[in-house]
């Protein structure tokens, strides 16, 4: 019976490790191929795009790929119970609470319970053991704000704003707050459930914001309408960067963003490959010996081999992204 269990455990480790290795290669291949496709696509777009002045839109440009640099403005502002009124075009208020969370472990008969900062409300009624792990209600609600009226040059920006997904983290300083005495930590407002308490406690909250501010921006899109720039179609796409940029500088900025995304996928894939190789090789650790080149055997040898495989794979996919 013991041998059967050992064989099952070994098979689970091998197949589990193999699955992780496959996922790692898929992730790195996806990152490399997307990097190449994005770079090639941006090069073609730069050749086809025409520069327009958003102050003088023209119907003859409808249906064309355009690059427009101008001011994104609104007369509206935003405030809540913490922030003073300020000219935000988009603002997302995010809230996390110090609360109980349940963690299941395959090898443990019962789940583990611990308190941590978690965004949103965790429903403790869904816990296997809710008694003693009750989470209080989240007193500050998340909120999304968008101005009702805005302009981009002479364009009505009402259809532009919903297409902007990447917002900047708002730098919270005491002069932005209605109560400058509020505690700020890691660019987040700390709201203690028990005022004056010290240290993290159940029910404490942290509030932070992501925003799109008024200012100069450059966009690339297909002009569908000389009044709103973007049409009503849900398939409309828009690229946007801060500042008034030339087409060349705009494309370089998009390529840098693509490169960051690729590197993130590459590093994540490398980490998955490392742990997948360890899981795959661990059952054979006692037979793995790197002598005579390295005086290493067993699990340490498994770790070294897994690390080497991961580094080589990451290097191959990086070179693939450069040469394709």
BATOR-742644 format. One record per residue (C-alpha): residue number from 1; residue in three letters; x, y, z. Coordinates in steps of 0.05 Angstrom, whole numbers, plus 5000, padded with zeros to 4 digits. Layout:
# BATOR-742644
(NUM, "ALA", (X, Y, Z)),
...
END
This chain:
# BATOR-742644
(1, "UNK", (5000, 5000, 5000)),
(2, "UNK", (5057, 5047, 5017)),
(3, "UNK", (5089, 5034, 4949)),
(4, "UNK", (5024, 5049, 4914)),
(5, "UNK", (5017, 5116, 4950)),
(6, "UNK", (5089, 5133, 4934)),
(7, "UNK", (5078, 5117, 4861)),
(8, "UNK", (5015, 5160, 4859)),
(9, "UNK", (5051, 5217, 4892)),
(10, "UNK", (5109, 5211, 4843)),
(11, "UNK", (5062, 5210, 4784)),
(12, "UNK", (5025, 5272, 4810)),
(13, "UNK", (5091, 5308, 4817)),
(14, "UNK", (5114, 5289, 4747)),
(15, "UNK", (5049, 5305, 4712)),
(16, "UNK", (5039, 5368, 4753)),
(17, "UNK", (5109, 5392, 4737)),
(18, "UNK", (5100, 5375, 4664)),
(19, "UNK", (5036, 5416, 4661)),
(20, "UNK", (5071, 5476, 4693)),
(21, "UNK", (5128, 5469, 4643)),
(22, "UNK", (5080, 5469, 4584)),
(23, "UNK", (5044, 5531, 4612)),
(24, "UNK", (5111, 5566, 4620)),
(25, "UNK", (5131, 5554, 4548)),
(26, "UNK", (5063, 5577, 4523)),
(27, "UNK", (5069, 5641, 4564)),
(28, "UNK", (5139, 5657, 4538)),
(29, "UNK", (5120, 5640, 4467)),
(30, "UNK", (5058, 5684, 4471)),
(31, "UNK", (5100, 5742, 4498)),
(32, "UNK", (5153, 5735, 4444)),
(33, "UNK", (5103, 5728, 4386)),
(34, "UNK", (5060, 5786, 4412)),
(35, "UNK", (5123, 5830, 4418)),
(36, "UNK", (5141, 5816, 4345)),
(37, "UNK", (5070, 5826, 4320)),
(38, "UNK", (5061, 5890, 4360)),
(39, "UNK", (5127, 5920, 4336)),
(40, "UNK", (5111, 5903, 4263)),
(41, "UNK", (5040, 5929, 4269)),
(42, "UNK", (5062, 5995, 4300)),
(43, "UNK", (5112, 6005, 4244)),
(44, "UNK", (5057, 5996, 4192)),
(45, "UNK", (5011, 6042, 4230)),
(46, "UNK", (5063, 6097, 4233)),
(47, "UNK", (5069, 6094, 4157)),
(48, "UNK", (4994, 6098, 4147)),
(49, "UNK", (4975, 6149, 4200)),
(50, "UNK", (4962, 6222, 4183)),
(51, "UNK", (4972, 6280, 4232)),
(52, "UNK", (4910, 6323, 4245)),
(53, "UNK", (4896, 6384, 4287)),
(54, "UNK", (4840, 6367, 4337)),
(55, "UNK", (4820, 6440, 4337)),
(56, "UNK", (4800, 6436, 4264)),
(57, "UNK", (4770, 6366, 4252)),
(58, "UNK", (4746, 6352, 4181)),
(59, "UNK", (4697, 6300, 4153)),
(60, "UNK", (4746, 6284, 4097)),
(61, "UNK", (4789, 6248, 4149)),
(62, "UNK", (4733, 6200, 4169)),
(63, "UNK", (4755, 6129, 4160)),
(64, "UNK", (4829, 6146, 4163)),
(65, "UNK", (4880, 6128, 4216)),
(66, "UNK", (4898, 6193, 4250)),
(67, "UNK", (4946, 6219, 4303)),
(68, "UNK", (4921, 6280, 4341)),
(69, "UNK", (4957, 6320, 4395)),
(70, "UNK", (4914, 6367, 4436)),
(71, "UNK", (4884, 6386, 4503)),
(72, "UNK", (4834, 6341, 4539)),
(73, "UNK", (4791, 6387, 4582)),
(74, "UNK", (4728, 6390, 4624)),
(75, "UNK", (4695, 6443, 4668)),
(76, "UNK", (4675, 6390, 4718)),
(77, "UNK", (4712, 6367, 4780)),
(78, "UNK", (4708, 6311, 4831)),
(79, "UNK", (4708, 6307, 4907)),
(80, "UNK", (4688, 6256, 4959)),
(81, "UNK", (4691, 6251, 5035)),
(82, "UNK", (4767, 6250, 5033)),
(83, "UNK", (4790, 6288, 4971)),
(84, "UNK", (4781, 6362, 4958)),
(85, "UNK", (4749, 6383, 4892)),
(86, "UNK", (4799, 6373, 4834)),
(87, "UNK", (4794, 6371, 4758)),
(88, "UNK", (4796, 6296, 4746)),
(89, "UNK", (4769, 6269, 4680)),
(90, "UNK", (4767, 6197, 4705)),
(91, "UNK", (4777, 6173, 4776)),
(92, "UNK", (4773, 6104, 4806)),
(93, "UNK", (4770, 6099, 4882)),
(94, "UNK", (4796, 6033, 4906)),
(95, "UNK", (4787, 6005, 4976)),
(96, "UNK", (4818, 5947, 5014)),
(97, "UNK", (4804, 5922, 5084)),
(98, "UNK", (4845, 5885, 5136)),
(99, "UNK", (4802, 5822, 5141)),
(100, "UNK", (4799, 5748, 5149)),
(101, "UNK", (4815, 5705, 5089)),
(102, "UNK", (4810, 5630, 5080)),
(103, "UNK", (4866, 5590, 5046)),
(104, "UNK", (4857, 5518, 5026)),
(105, "UNK", (4917, 5471, 5024)),
(106, "UNK", (4912, 5403, 4989)),
(107, "UNK", (4955, 5371, 5042)),
(108, "UNK", (4918, 5400, 5102)),
(109, "UNK", (4851, 5372, 5127)),
(110, "UNK", (4826, 5441, 5147)),
(111, "UNK", (4835, 5510, 5114)),
(112, "UNK", (4881, 5562, 5143)),
(113, "UNK", (4854, 5629, 5167)),
(114, "UNK", (4894, 5693, 5170)),
(115, "UNK", (4882, 5768, 5166)),
(116, "UNK", (4910, 5809, 5109)),
(117, "UNK", (4897, 5870, 5067)),
(118, "UNK", (4848, 5849, 5013)),
(119, "UNK", (4811, 5892, 4963)),
(120, "UNK", (4736, 5890, 4968)),
(121, "UNK", (4693, 5850, 5017)),
(122, "UNK", (4708, 5777, 5033)),
(123, "UNK", (4644, 5739, 5048)),
(124, "UNK", (4660, 5701, 5112)),
(125, "UNK", (4594, 5663, 5108)),
(126, "UNK", (4626, 5622, 5052)),
(127, "UNK", (4682, 5600, 5099)),
(128, "UNK", (4683, 5528, 5122)),
(129, "UNK", (4691, 5554, 5193)),
(130, "UNK", (4657, 5623, 5195)),
(131, "UNK", (4653, 5626, 5271)),
(132, "UNK", (4711, 5667, 5298)),
(133, "UNK", (4728, 5693, 5229)),
(134, "UNK", (4673, 5745, 5219)),
(135, "UNK", (4691, 5803, 5174)),
(136, "UNK", (4657, 5871, 5187)),
(137, "UNK", (4622, 5908, 5131)),
(138, "UNK", (4665, 5951, 5085)),
(139, "UNK", (4645, 6021, 5106)),
(140, "UNK", (4678, 6057, 5047)),
(141, "UNK", (4654, 6036, 4979)),
(142, "UNK", (4695, 6034, 4915)),
(143, "UNK", (4674, 6086, 4864)),
(144, "UNK", (4684, 6102, 4790)),
(145, "UNK", (4676, 6174, 4767)),
(146, "UNK", (4674, 6200, 4696)),
(147, "UNK", (4659, 6272, 4677)),
(148, "UNK", (4594, 6279, 4637)),
(149, "UNK", (4623, 6330, 4589)),
(150, "UNK", (4694, 6337, 4562)),
(151, "UNK", (4729, 6362, 4499)),
(152, "UNK", (4791, 6341, 4460)),
(153, "UNK", (4805, 6402, 4419)),
(154, "UNK", (4741, 6413, 4380)),
(155, "UNK", (4720, 6340, 4389)),
(156, "UNK", (4667, 6319, 4439)),
(157, "UNK", (4707, 6272, 4484)),
(158, "UNK", (4646, 6235, 4513)),
(159, "UNK", (4663, 6173, 4472)),
(160, "UNK", (4738, 6179, 4481)),
(161, "UNK", (4740, 6174, 4557)),
(162, "UNK", (4707, 6105, 4563)),
(163, "UNK", (4761, 6076, 4518)),
(164, "UNK", (4817, 6098, 4565)),
(165, "UNK", (4834, 6040, 4612)),
(166, "UNK", (4903, 6056, 4637)),
(167, "UNK", (4901, 6108, 4693)),
(168, "UNK", (4956, 6139, 4735)),
(169, "UNK", (4961, 6128, 4810)),
(170, "UNK", (4942, 6192, 4845)),
(171, "UNK", (4998, 6218, 4890)),
(172, "UNK", (4962, 6231, 4955)),
(173, "UNK", (4989, 6289, 4996)),
(174, "UNK", (4958, 6325, 5057)),
(175, "UNK", (4941, 6387, 5015)),
(176, "UNK", (4895, 6344, 4971)),
(177, "UNK", (4855, 6320, 5031)),
(178, "UNK", (4796, 6352, 5066)),
(179, "UNK", (4826, 6328, 5131)),
(180, "UNK", (4902, 6338, 5125)),
(181, "UNK", (4911, 6300, 5191)),
(182, "UNK", (4891, 6234, 5158)),
(183, "UNK", (4946, 6182, 5159)),
(184, "UNK", (4978, 6168, 5091)),
(185, "UNK", (5019, 6106, 5082)),
(186, "UNK", (5046, 6077, 5016)),
(187, "UNK", (5005, 6130, 4978)),
(188, "UNK", (4941, 6104, 5011)),
(189, "UNK", (4895, 6137, 5062)),
(190, "UNK", (4890, 6096, 5125)),
(191, "UNK", (4820, 6093, 5157)),
(192, "UNK", (4821, 6061, 5226)),
(193, "UNK", (4757, 6028, 5248)),
(194, "UNK", (4776, 6049, 5318)),
(195, "UNK", (4801, 6121, 5314)),
(196, "UNK", (4868, 6131, 5346)),
(197, "UNK", (4888, 6058, 5346)),
(198, "UNK", (4958, 6038, 5327)),
(199, "UNK", (4975, 5980, 5281)),
(200, "UNK", (4933, 5941, 5232)),
(201, "UNK", (4868, 5914, 5262)),
(202, "UNK", (4807, 5877, 5236)),
(203, "UNK", (4763, 5925, 5196)),
(204, "UNK", (4816, 5978, 5182)),
(205, "UNK", (4813, 6005, 5111)),
(206, "UNK", (4861, 6034, 5060)),
(207, "UNK", (4836, 6080, 5005)),
(208, "UNK", (4874, 6100, 4942)),
(209, "UNK", (4857, 6129, 4874)),
(210, "UNK", (4874, 6121, 4800)),
(211, "UNK", (4861, 6181, 4756)),
(212, "UNK", (4863, 6212, 4687)),
(213, "UNK", (4879, 6286, 4695)),
(214, "UNK", (4864, 6342, 4648)),
(215, "UNK", (4922, 6362, 4603)),
(216, "UNK", (4956, 6351, 4537)),
(217, "UNK", (4950, 6282, 4504)),
(218, "UNK", (4966, 6249, 4438)),
(219, "UNK", (4918, 6197, 4410)),
(220, "UNK", (4920, 6148, 4352)),
(221, "UNK", (4855, 6120, 4326)),
(222, "UNK", (4811, 6114, 4264)),
(223, "UNK", (4770, 6177, 4259)),
(224, "UNK", (4699, 6154, 4252)),
(225, "UNK", (4664, 6221, 4263)),
(226, "UNK", (4687, 6293, 4256)),
(227, "UNK", (4648, 6312, 4318)),
(228, "UNK", (4666, 6258, 4368)),
(229, "UNK", (4728, 6227, 4335)),
(230, "UNK", (4705, 6158, 4359)),
(231, "UNK", (4641, 6126, 4334)),
(232, "UNK", (4590, 6089, 4376)),
(233, "UNK", (4616, 6020, 4355)),
(234, "UNK", (4640, 5978, 4414)),
(235, "UNK", (4699, 5955, 4371)),
(236, "UNK", (4729, 6024, 4369)),
(237, "UNK", (4802, 6026, 4391)),
(238, "UNK", (4844, 6084, 4416)),
(239, "UNK", (4916, 6091, 4438)),
(240, "UNK", (4933, 6150, 4482)),
(241, "UNK", (4996, 6179, 4514)),
(242, "UNK", (5011, 6240, 4555)),
(243, "UNK", (5038, 6302, 4522)),
(244, "UNK", (5038, 6330, 4451)),
(245, "UNK", (5079, 6280, 4412)),
(246, "UNK", (5100, 6270, 4340)),
(247, "UNK", (5078, 6206, 4306)),
(248, "UNK", (5149, 6178, 4312)),
(249, "UNK", (5153, 6192, 4387)),
(250, "UNK", (5083, 6165, 4397)),
(251, "UNK", (5100, 6099, 4363)),
(252, "UNK", (5165, 6094, 4404)),
(253, "UNK", (5124, 6102, 4467)),
(254, "UNK", (5077, 6046, 4447)),
(255, "UNK", (5136, 6001, 4431)),
(256, "UNK", (5165, 6014, 4501)),
(257, "UNK", (5098, 5994, 4532)),
(258, "UNK", (5097, 5931, 4490)),
(259, "UNK", (5168, 5915, 4511)),
(260, "UNK", (5150, 5921, 4585)),
(261, "UNK", (5091, 5873, 4575)),
(262, "UNK", (5135, 5823, 4538)),
(263, "UNK", (5188, 5824, 4593)),
(264, "UNK", (5135, 5813, 4646)),
(265, "UNK", (5110, 5751, 4609)),
(266, "UNK", (5181, 5728, 4598)),
(267, "UNK", (5200, 5733, 4672)),
(268, "UNK", (5135, 5701, 4694)),
(269, "UNK", (5144, 5644, 4644)),
(270, "UNK", (5216, 5634, 4668)),
(271, "UNK", (5193, 5630, 4741)),
(272, "UNK", (5139, 5579, 4723)),
(273, "UNK", (5189, 5538, 4683)),
(274, "UNK", (5237, 5538, 4742)),
(275, "UNK", (5186, 5511, 4791)),
(276, "UNK", (5157, 5464, 4740)),
(277, "UNK", (5225, 5433, 4727)),
(278, "UNK", (5237, 5425, 4802)),
(279, "UNK", (5170, 5390, 4810)),
(280, "UNK", (5185, 5346, 4749)),
(281, "UNK", (5255, 5327, 4771)),
(282, "UNK", (5245, 5323, 4846)),
(283, "UNK", (5223, 5249, 4846)),
(284, "UNK", (5289, 5232, 4813)),
(285, "UNK", (5333, 5276, 4858)),
(286, "UNK", (5369, 5218, 4891)),
(287, "UNK", (5395, 5195, 4822)),
(288, "UNK", (5418, 5264, 4799)),
(289, "UNK", (5492, 5278, 4808)),
(290, "UNK", (5531, 5336, 4776)),
(291, "UNK", (5599, 5307, 4792)),
(292, "UNK", (5653, 5315, 4770)),
(293, "UNK", (5641, 5386, 4744)),
(294, "UNK", (5602, 5406, 4806)),
(295, "UNK", (5605, 5373, 4873)),
(296, "UNK", (5529, 5375, 4878)),
(297, "UNK", (5477, 5321, 4881)),
(298, "UNK", (5405, 5310, 4902)),
(299, "UNK", (5356, 5368, 4909)),
(300, "UNK", (5411, 5421, 4902)),
(301, "UNK", (5429, 5391, 4835)),
(302, "UNK", (5355, 5393, 4815)),
(303, "UNK", (5352, 5467, 4833)),
(304, "UNK", (5415, 5483, 4793)),
(305, "UNK", (5390, 5445, 4732)),
(306, "UNK", (5321, 5477, 4736)),
(307, "UNK", (5352, 5546, 4740)),
(308, "UNK", (5397, 5533, 4681)),
(309, "UNK", (5339, 5508, 4638)),
(310, "UNK", (5298, 5569, 4656)),
(311, "UNK", (5354, 5618, 4639)),
(312, "UNK", (5369, 5585, 4573)),
(313, "UNK", (5295, 5584, 4554)),
(314, "UNK", (5286, 5657, 4571)),
(315, "UNK", (5348, 5675, 4530)),
(316, "UNK", (5322, 5636, 4470)),
(317, "UNK", (5254, 5670, 4472)),
(318, "UNK", (5287, 5738, 4481)),
(319, "UNK", (5331, 5727, 4420)),
(320, "UNK", (5270, 5702, 4382)),
(321, "UNK", (5234, 5768, 4396)),
(322, "UNK", (5294, 5807, 4369)),
(323, "UNK", (5307, 5766, 4305)),
(324, "UNK", (5236, 5751, 4282)),
END
